[in-house]
């Protein structure tokens, strides 16, 4: 405690006798020291003092400047209550096809902390001067040329505006980067044409929308027609398929019946041929020496147990004139009675 007390008293005595001054930097600030007089040289010290610190320098022979390094937005807009100026501040220019247009633009930028000494020595002494004299002047000039490359119709396309905004950011960075300024983003907001021309454009947009609507309706009707046509084709194909199925079924049945009848005919033919061969063989057998005996045998078998009556035959047949019919009847009656006994 005694040591700390002695150190504190020594510091107070030093500031009292030498007149040293405290210099501080905010949370987002960097400091730059300028030597007004020094044995080793004078001028802006090539060193950026970090943020959130306190430094002690002798007065009169030193000077101190700070730069805020946080992200800043330079708003150049139409509305009076917004932006850097309390009057109309949007960019006015012509499209490549000659129409007047105004565009709200926001430039997002920051100071490169390492280049703060360079900025102080060669560009501006503080943030306000840097913003108004450097960033604002260049940001109101080059974007006009870049966005002026668009046609009137292209301004209605967000991708076209975004493409030109990226180009504007790159061009501004090439111009402001060597000065210690980092351009983070170029943003576009509202845009406005001449009132009469704006109305003509809006009317054209409405007409285009109606045309597009009619095209969409026509396309929908065409698609509906195609759908119904496909349904009709499907129904026709179904009927054709059904007819083909019936035809194939009938053809298969006819083929089966034909094959069946063909096989039956072949069987009948084979049977007939076999029977004819049998008859032929029988004829051949009968034509031989044993044929007569075989015929007699078959006749005998046929007459077996048959009643045979002998009638007088003359002149090639029965002669009833010489036949005694009464005697014949008696004879047949006697034999009949004898058979009953």
Buried (B, 14 or more C-beta within 10 A) or exposed (E): EEEEEEEEEEEEEEEEEEEBBEBBBBEBBBBBBBBEEEEEEEEBBEEBBEBEEEBEBEEEEBBBBBBBBEEBEBBBBBBEEBBEEEEEBBBEBEBEEEBEBBBBBBBBBBBBBEBBBBBBBEBBEEBEEBBEEBBBEBBBEBBBEBBBEBBBEBBEEEEBBEBBBEBBBEBBBEBBEEBBBBBBEBBBBEBBBEEEEEEEBEEEEEEEEEEEEEEEEEEEEEEEEEEEEEEEEEEEEEEEEEEEEEEEEEEEEEEEEEEEEEEEEEEEEEEEEEEEEEEEEEEEEEEEEEBEEEEEEEEEEEEEEEEEEEEEEEEEEEEEEEBEEEEEEEEEEEEEEEEEE
